[in-house]
Amino acid sequence: MADGVNRILGDTPGRTIVKLLVVCLIVGFVLAFFGFTPDNIVGEVRYWFLDLWYNGFRALGKVGNYLVLGAIIVIPIFIILRLMSYRR
């Protein structure tokens, strides 16, 4: 079983944890240097998902507007053409 865990992690669990801690410390230092905070990052990710959610529904609303706008022209023309071909 230890061989399976080592294969998944790429090394022993202890060494993998130490490597991850070192990389997290370095990345955290770089992000702090540029002024990022955990709240800032989580807030931006949350804002991105909310913006995607609202803009997605706004786009669907515009598709509905385009559909109605086109139907105002297409449906009467379709009815007129059908009536004209029905008389033949």
C-alpha positions as CSV (number, residue, x, y, z in Angstrom):
1,M,0.0,0.0,0.0
2,A,2.9,2.4,0.7
3,D,4.1,1.9,-2.9
4,G,0.7,3.0,-4.2
5,V,0.7,6.1,-2.0
6,N,4.3,6.9,-3.1
7,R,3.3,6.5,-6.7
8,I,0.3,8.9,-6.4
9,L,2.3,11.5,-4.5
10,G,5.5,11.1,-6.4
11,D,7.5,10.7,-3.2
12,T,7.0,9.7,0.4
13,P,4.2,11.5,2.2
14,G,6.5,13.3,4.6
15,R,8.8,14.6,1.8
16,T,5.7,15.6,-0.3
17,I,4.3,17.6,2.7
18,V,7.6,19.4,3.2
19,K,7.9,20.2,-0.5
20,L,4.4,21.6,-0.5
21,L,5.0,23.7,2.6
22,V,8.1,25.2,1.0
23,V,6.4,26.0,-2.3
24,C,3.4,27.5,-0.4
25,L,5.7,29.7,1.7
26,I,7.5,31.0,-1.4
27,V,4.3,31.6,-3.4
28,G,2.7,33.3,-0.3
29,F,5.8,35.6,0.0
30,V,5.6,36.6,-3.7
31,L,1.8,37.2,-3.5
32,A,2.2,39.3,-0.3
33,F,5.0,41.3,-2.0
34,F,2.5,42.3,-4.7
35,G,-0.2,43.2,-2.2
36,F,-2.5,40.2,-2.4
37,T,-4.3,38.9,0.6
38,P,-6.4,35.7,1.1
39,D,-9.5,37.8,1.4
40,N,-8.6,39.7,-1.7
41,I,-8.1,36.6,-3.8
42,V,-11.3,34.8,-2.4
43,G,-13.3,38.0,-3.0
44,E,-12.1,38.4,-6.6
45,V,-12.9,34.7,-7.4
46,R,-16.3,35.2,-5.8
47,Y,-16.8,38.4,-7.8
48,W,-15.7,36.6,-11.0
49,F,-18.3,33.8,-10.5
50,L,-21.1,36.3,-9.7
51,D,-20.2,38.4,-12.7
52,L,-20.2,35.4,-14.9
53,W,-23.6,34.4,-13.5
54,Y,-25.2,37.8,-14.0
55,N,-23.7,38.4,-17.4
56,G,-24.7,34.9,-18.5
57,F,-28.4,35.6,-17.7
58,R,-28.1,39.1,-19.3
59,A,-26.8,37.5,-22.5
60,L,-29.8,35.1,-22.4
61,G,-32.1,38.1,-22.0
62,K,-30.5,39.7,-25.1
63,V,-31.0,36.5,-27.1
64,G,-34.7,36.7,-26.1
65,N,-34.8,40.3,-27.3
66,Y,-33.2,39.4,-30.6
67,L,-35.6,36.5,-31.0
68,V,-38.7,38.8,-30.5
69,L,-37.2,41.5,-32.7
70,G,-36.7,39.0,-35.5
71,A,-40.1,37.4,-35.0
72,I,-41.8,40.8,-35.5
73,I,-40.5,40.8,-39.0
74,V,-40.3,37.1,-39.9
75,I,-43.7,35.8,-38.7
76,P,-45.8,38.3,-40.6
77,I,-43.8,37.7,-43.8
78,F,-44.1,33.9,-43.3
79,I,-47.9,34.2,-42.8
80,I,-48.2,36.4,-45.9
81,L,-46.1,34.0,-48.0
82,R,-48.2,31.0,-46.8
83,L,-51.4,32.7,-47.6
84,M,-50.2,33.6,-51.1
85,S,-49.1,30.1,-51.8
86,Y,-52.4,28.7,-50.3
87,R,-54.4,30.5,-53.0
88,R,-52.6,28.7,-55.8
